[in-house]
Amino acid sequence: MLAIFLFILAGLAEIGGGYLVWLWLRESKPLWYGIVGSLILVSYGIIPTLQNFPSFGRVYAAYGGVFIALAVLWGWWIDKKTPDMYDWIGAMVCIVGVSIMLWAPRH
């Protein structure tokens, strides 16, 4: 459960921080949006290091699948863009891939 929590937390930090920077640069929001977003992005770089998995590559590859699923949800909840069937299927394929990468039995 800790691994899943950390993946979700890291994903929200990346998406949320990136979103604040996006709002600052693309939507002319105040500078503090960019500063706060950048600080959140720094925390995104730290959070995955708390994972217990020994391989940097495996953790970040698996995180990519989680990020895709979270980005679909973010677009739906925050940007109010309803995902279609193919968005959901793609996100589920990514989550299945993450599960295989992280928890498959290895020798």
N, C-alpha and C positions, 0 to 999 in steps of 0.2 A: 504493500500500500504506500510506503514511503516513496518508492521509485515513481509510482504513478503521480503522487502529489507533487514531487519535484519536477516531473516533466510538465505537468499542467502549470505550475507556478512559473517555470522558465518560459513556457510558451506565452503565458499572459504578460510576462514582463517584456518579452520581445515585441509582441503585437501591440501592447499598450504603449510602450515607449516609442515604438516606430510610428504609431498612430498620432501621438502628441507632436513628434517632429514633423510628420506629414501636415498636421493642422497648422503648425507654425509656418512652414515654408510654402505650403500650397493653398492654405485658406486664410493667410494673413492674420493668424492669431498672435497674441503677444509673445515676446521673446521668452518669457518664463515657461511657455509650453515646450519650447525647444530645449531649455535647460533641464526641466523636470523629465522630459522624455529621454534625454541623453543620460541622465542619472539612472533612470529605470533600465535603459539599455545596458549600462555597466553592470547592474545587478543581474541582468540576464546572462552576462558572461560568467558570473560567479556561481549562480545557482546550479548549473549542471555539474560543477566540480564536486558537489555534495553527494552525487550518486555513488553507489557502492560498486558499480560495474567497473572492471579494471581497464577497459579499452576506450580511449578517447573517441576513436573512429566509430565504434559501435554505439556509444552513447549519443553522439551527435547525429549519426545516421538514423537511429531510432527516434531521436528528438524531432527530426525532419518530418516524420510521419505524423507525430503528435501535433506539430505545428500546422500541418495541412488541415487536420480535423478542426483544430481550434480556429484557424483562419476562416473556415466555412461557417462555424458558429458565430464568430465575431461579425462577419459580413451580414449574417442573418439578424443578430440581436442589436448591433450597434449601427450598421449602415442601412439596415432595413431592406436588404436585398435577399429575397427568398431563394435559397438553394434549390436547384432542380434535382431530379432523380439521379443524374449523372454526378453531380457534386457529392451527394450522399454516398453513392456507390464508391466513388473515388476515395472519399474520406475513410470509408470502412475498409477498403483494400489496404490503405496505408496503415490503419490500426492493426489489421491482421498481420501485415508485414512487420510492424514494430514488435508485436507479440512473439512472432517467430524468431526475430533477431535476438531479442532479450532473453527469452525463456525457453528456447529449444534446448533439449539435452545435448550436452557436448562432452566429449571424452577428454 
